[in-house]
Amino acid sequence: MRTDLLGWMRLQWDRAAAWGCVLAGVITLFIGWLGVSGTAFTAKQLPYIAGCGLGGLFLLGTGAMLWLSADLRDEWRKLDRIEATIREAGLAALAASAVPAADRDLYVVGRSQ
């Protein structure tokens, strides 16, 4: 089980980092909320708002950015697979065609001259 988790973390490092950032952001915001709620004086609340509030929001934003980056990388992989399949189909059709080897440069699959 542990090796599966480590293998997943190696392959999906950006998703693992996104979850780590989101978790750290939630914990930071919770600590800030505890600090602010523990005192009634505004002067004592400002350090918690500035440190924990802004830091927590930054970590949540970083986690969201990493998650979107991972999703975009997955989409690019899918597009690369589709492009490779289309290229293989085009090469197979070109190889199976009755065009002589010397004239194959002149023809493009799917177009007529």
HELIX and SHEET records of a PDB file:
HELIX    1   1 ARG A    2  LEU A   11  1                                  10    
HELIX    2   2 TRP A   13  SER A   37  1                                  25    
HELIX    3   3 THR A   42  TYR A   48  1                                   7    
HELIX    4   4 ILE A   49  GLY A   53  3                                   5    
HELIX    5   5 LEU A   54  ALA A   96  1                                  43    
HELIX    6   6 ALA A  101  LEU A  106  5                                   6    
END                                                                             
